């Protein structure tokens, strides 16, 4: 996976300082960067930085992403964290603790296709694929 454009645009010290400030000011929120996977034909997202409630599930956050990119219900979306499809029911806080970057942000990539082809480090039956809004 290519390096995040957010990481390219902002030096590590600045990212670390920002995430630390966010976590101190909003301890019940998770700083998340959401970017589109390269070569994906899915729409671009209008903003990359999100303060996500710690008790939100991955599935609930995907709903937010779907709305931000105005993705129609019949289109599929895949969300990756370090090239892994996290389980829909997993709390964002748990994903953050396990996969946060050294700069303190959680990086998520979205795509209209399963670009990485991983059959889940978490197990195949938990593969995360949302094709429609509930």
N, C-alpha and C positions, 0 to 999 in steps of 0.2 A: 504494500500500500504506500502511496506517495505521502510525503510529509504534509501535515496539515498546513493549509494556507494561513490559518490563524497563528501557528507556530512560526511561519516564515515572516509574517508581518509584525510580530511582537517579540522582543528579546526575552530570554528565559527569566531574567531578574524581574522584568516588568510583569510577566505572567504570574510568577510566584507571589509577588507583592499584591497583585490584584486578587488572586484566589484567597490569599491569607486574609486580606481585608474583607472580602465577601463572607468567608466562613466565620470571621469574628463578628461582623455586623448582623449576619443572618445565619445563626448556627443550625437552624432547622431547614436550610436550603442547600442544595448541591449545585456547584458551578459546572455547567455542562456546555461544551462546544459541539455544535451539530453542523456537519458539512456533508455535501453530496459526494458520493464516490466518483472517481474519475471515470469518464466514458459512459456514465449512466445517462439514459435519456429521460429521466424523471425531472420534474421542474426544480429550479433552484429555490432554496429557502430564503426568506426575506431577512432573517437575522440569524446569527450564528451562536450568540451567547444567551444562555438561559439560566435562570435561578429556579431550580426544580425542587418542589417540596420533597423532603427526604422520604416521606411515606407514599409517594406516588409509585405505581408499578411501571415496569417497562411498557406494558400494553397501554396504559393510560398516557404515557408520554408519547408513544407512537401516534396516538389519536391527535395530540397537540401538533406533532410534526405534519401529519396528514392535512390538518386544517391550515397550517401555515403555508404549505406548498400547494394548497387547493387541489389535492389529488382526488380524482373521482373514485367512488366506492368500488368500481370493478377493477381498478388497478392495484397491483400488488406493491407492497413496500417491505423492504428488509432493513433492519437496523443492526449495525455491527458495532461491537466494542472490541478493539484489538483483533479484528478479523473473526470474531466469534459472534454468533447469534445468541444473545442472552434470552433466557426463558421469559415469556410474557408476564408471568406472575411474580417475577423477581422484583424486589424493591430497588428503586434507584440508589438508595443509600447502600445496599449490599453490593451492587455492581460498582459503585464508587469506591468502597473500601477495598474491593478486590482488584480493580482495574484503573484507579486514578493515576494520572501521569505524575511525574516528578514535580511538575509545576503546580500541582494541586487541582487541575481541571480534569473532568472526565470527558474524553473525546469519543463522540459517536459519529458514525458514518451511515448515511442512508443510501439506498439504491432501489431501483425498480426490479432488479434481478439479483439472484444469489451469486454475486460476483466472486466470492471467495470459495464457494463450494464446500465449506467445512460442514461436516455432519455433526456439529455441536460437541464441543468439549463437555457440555452439560447433558448430553444424551439426545439421541435422535428424536424421541417422541416429544421433547420439549422444543424442537426446532421452532424458531420464531418467524412466523409468516402471517401477516395480516392482509387479507385480500379485500375485506369489507369492514365498514364501520358496524359496530354492534347496535 
